[in-house]
Amino acid sequence: KKKRKKEDNDEQKLDDAELTELRASVVKSFKRLIDGGYVEMAKPIQPDTDTASAAANNSNKRNHDHMMHHMTSSSSNIHNIDEKKEETDDKNNNNNNNNRFDDASIVALLRHTHSYRRTFTKGAVWRVNVHMFHHTMRALCLGRLVSERYGDKVQFAGSFVTAALKVTANKEHAPSSYGDNIILSEEDRQKLQEEKGVFTPDDLLDYLPPKILHELKNKAGGARSNISSSLVALSSFGWPQVLMEVEEARAHPLGG
């Protein structure tokens, strides 16, 4: 029996370790979604002054009526309420004992890692960035259309267009593209707006499927040269026009 109990304890410890690892993975995944622009911090809601005042008055009236109701209640009802309260408190205590969200490793990750501490500020509320998801889906759909139209002329044409549109969406929505300056000036915002559609072959590397990127790297000239040549070829098509060459590839340090 003692041996069996020890095995159960070891299994419980293993489960706790796995649970801690799972929670750390959730936090890291959530951070990646924020850095990618798929989740954004919700701005505080500023209530209207008149509406807030009326709501406060209604709340005070409800509290007064509620207090008067309890003052006129019988002692037996008060006794029943106390019993229910004790029962509820016991349940809450049990829930608090089972609450392991303040795991030391998670707290250390949030407090002692600069990027996490800067991102997960106290009291922050998060929401899904619908615009980023729309832009991502649009990139996939347009890439598929380009592949059907020009895929027989330029290899991986659809993947290049999808990657370019994802780069554009990332510039617009992802805070990681701003660096440490989360609060941008009007001039910086204007500059980003003007340049959000401009990209180089190097910018596409992180957004191409691994299989395609591997094939491009193994071709003569490497990934950058092959992507640059494909983009130049795509820029020559005019019905419909997919992209345009802003600066000649040979004169640009990053391949155009």
C-alpha positions in Angstrom: 0.0 0.0 0.0 2.9 2.4 0.8 4.5 1.6 -2.5 1.2 2.3 -4.3 0.8 5.6 -2.4 4.3 6.6 -3.4 3.5 5.9 -7.1 0.3 8.0 -6.9 2.3 10.9 -5.4 5.0 10.6 -8.1 2.2 10.6 -10.7 0.6 13.7 -9.1 4.0 15.5 -9.1 4.4 14.7 -12.8 1.0 16.0 -13.5 1.8 19.2 -11.7 5.0 19.6 -13.7 3.2 19.0 -16.9 0.5 21.5 -15.9 3.1 24.2 -15.1 4.8 23.6 -18.5 1.4 23.8 -20.2 0.6 27.1 -18.5 4.0 28.5 -19.5 3.4 27.4 -23.1 0.0 29.2 -23.0 1.6 32.5 -21.8 4.4 32.2 -24.5 1.8 31.5 -27.2 -0.3 34.4 -26.1 2.8 36.6 -26.2 3.4 35.5 -29.8 -0.2 36.4 -30.8 0.3 39.8 -29.3 3.7 40.3 -31.1 2.1 39.2 -34.3 -0.8 41.6 -34.1 -3.5 39.0 -33.7 -4.3 40.1 -30.1 -4.3 43.8 -29.0 -4.8 45.7 -25.8 -8.3 47.1 -25.4 -8.4 50.8 -24.6 -10.3 51.8 -21.4 -13.9 52.8 -22.0 -14.6 56.4 -21.0 -18.2 56.6 -19.8 -20.4 59.6 -20.5 -20.6 61.8 -17.4 -24.4 62.1 -17.4 -24.9 58.4 -18.0 -22.4 57.5 -15.2 -24.2 59.8 -12.8 -27.6 58.3 -13.6 -26.1 54.8 -13.2 -24.7 55.8 -9.8 -28.0 57.1 -8.6 -29.8 54.0 -9.7 -27.2 51.9 -8.0 -27.6 53.8 -4.7 -31.4 53.5 -4.9 -31.1 49.7 -5.4 -28.7 49.4 -2.5 -31.0 51.4 -0.2 -34.0 49.2 -1.2 -31.9 46.1 -0.7 -30.8 47.2 2.7 -34.4 48.0 3.8 -35.5 44.6 2.7 -32.9 42.9 4.8 -33.7 45.0 7.8 -37.3 43.9 7.8 -36.5 40.2 7.3 -37.0 37.7 10.1 -34.2 36.4 12.2 -34.7 32.9 10.8 -34.0 34.2 7.3 -30.9 35.9 8.5 -29.8 32.6 10.1 -30.4 30.8 6.8 -28.4 33.4 5.0 -25.5 33.0 7.4 -25.5 29.3 6.9 -25.5 29.7 3.1 -22.7 32.2 3.4 -20.6 29.8 5.5 -21.1 27.1 2.9 -20.2 29.5 0.1 -17.1 30.6 2.0 -16.0 27.0 2.4 -16.4 26.4 -1.3 -14.4 29.5 -2.1 -11.7 28.5 0.2 -11.5 25.1 -1.5 -11.4 26.8 -4.9 -8.6 29.0 -3.6 -6.6 26.0 -2.4 -7.0 24.4 -5.8 -6.0 27.6 -7.6 -2.5 27.3 -9.0 -2.5 30.1 -11.4 0.1 31.9 -9.3 2.7 29.3 -10.2 6.2 30.5 -9.3 7.6 29.8 -12.8 4.8 31.8 -14.5 5.2 34.7 -12.1 9.0 34.7 -12.7 8.4 34.6 -16.4 6.1 37.7 -16.3 8.1 39.7 -13.7 11.7 39.0 -14.7 11.6 38.9 -18.5 11.7 42.4 -19.9 9.6 41.8 -23.0 6.9 40.0 -20.9 6.9 42.6 -18.1 6.5 45.4 -20.7 3.7 43.6 -22.5 1.6 42.2 -19.7 1.0 45.4 -17.7 -1.1 45.3 -14.6 -4.8 45.6 -15.3 -4.5 45.2 -19.1 -7.5 43.9 -21.0 -6.9 42.1 -24.3 -9.1 41.5 -27.4 -8.8 39.8 -30.7 -7.6 42.1 -33.5 -10.2 41.3 -36.2 -8.5 43.5 -38.8 -5.3 41.4 -38.6 -7.3 38.2 -39.1 -9.1 39.8 -42.1 -5.8 40.9 -43.7 -4.3 37.5 -43.2 -7.3 35.7 -44.8 -7.2 38.2 -47.7 -3.5 37.5 -48.2 -4.2 33.8 -48.5 -7.1 34.3 -50.9 -5.3 36.8 -53.1 -2.2 34.6 -53.1 -4.4 31.7 -54.4 -5.8 33.9 -57.2 -2.3 35.0 -58.2 -1.1 31.4 -58.2 -4.0 30.5 -60.6 -3.3 33.4 -62.8 0.6 33.5 -63.0 1.6 30.2 -61.3 2.6 28.6 -64.6 4.8 31.6 -65.5 6.5 32.3 -62.1 7.1 29.5 -59.6 5.6 30.2 -56.1 4.0 33.4 -57.4 1.0 33.0 -55.0 3.2 32.3 -52.0 5.3 35.5 -52.7 2.1 37.6 -52.9 0.7 36.1 -49.7 4.0 36.7 -47.9 4.2 40.3 -49.1 0.6 41.0 -47.9 1.4 39.4 -44.5 4.4 41.7 -44.3 2.2 44.7 -45.0 -0.4 43.6 -42.3 2.4 43.0 -39.8 3.7 46.5 -40.3 0.3 48.0 -39.7 -0.9 45.9 -36.7 2.0 44.2 -35.0 3.6 46.1 -32.2 6.9 44.2 -32.7 7.4 46.1 -35.9 7.6 49.4 -34.0 10.5 48.3 -31.8 10.5 49.7 -28.3 8.6 52.8 -29.2 5.0 51.6 -28.7 3.6 55.1 -28.7 4.3 56.5 -32.2 4.3 60.2 -33.2 2.1 61.4 -36.0 5.1 61.7 -38.3 6.1 58.1 -37.6 2.5 56.9 -38.3 2.5 58.8 -41.6 5.8 57.3 -42.5 4.6 53.8 -41.7 1.4 54.4 -43.7 3.5 55.5 -46.8 5.9 52.6 -46.5 3.7 49.8 -45.4 3.4 48.4 -48.9 7.1 48.5 -49.6 9.1 45.4 -49.0 12.4 43.6 -50.0 13.1 40.0 -50.7 14.6 39.7 -47.2 11.3 40.7 -45.7 9.5 37.7 -47.2 11.8 35.1 -45.8 10.0 34.7 -42.5 6.6 34.5 -44.1 7.2 31.9 -46.8 6.2 28.2 -46.1 9.3 26.2 -44.9 9.2 23.8 -47.8 9.3 26.6 -50.4 12.0 28.5 -48.5 14.1 25.4 -48.3 13.8 24.9 -52.1 14.7 28.5 -52.8 17.8 28.3 -50.6 19.0 25.2 -52.4 18.7 26.8 -55.8 21.7 28.4 -57.4 22.0 32.0 -56.1 20.2 31.4 -52.8 16.8 32.5 -51.5 17.3 36.2 -51.8 18.4 36.1 -55.4 15.7 33.7 -56.5 12.9 35.7 -54.7 14.2 38.9 -56.3 14.2 37.4 -59.8 10.6 36.1 -59.3 9.4 39.5 -58.0 10.9 41.3 -61.0 9.1 38.8 -63.3 5.8 39.4 -61.5 6.2 43.2 -61.8 6.2 42.8 -65.6 2.7 41.5 -65.7 0.0 44.1 -66.3 -3.3 42.3 -66.5 -3.8 42.4 -63.7 -0.8 44.2 -62.1 0.3 42.3 -59.0 3.2 44.5 -57.9 5.6 47.2 -59.2 9.3 47.6 -58.8 10.0 50.7 -56.8 13.8 50.5 -57.0 15.9 48.4 -59.3 16.9 45.1 -57.7 20.5 45.3 -58.8 21.0 48.7 -57.3 19.4 47.8 -54.0 21.5 46.3 -51.1 18.7 44.0 -50.2 17.9 42.9 -53.7 15.2 45.4 -54.7 
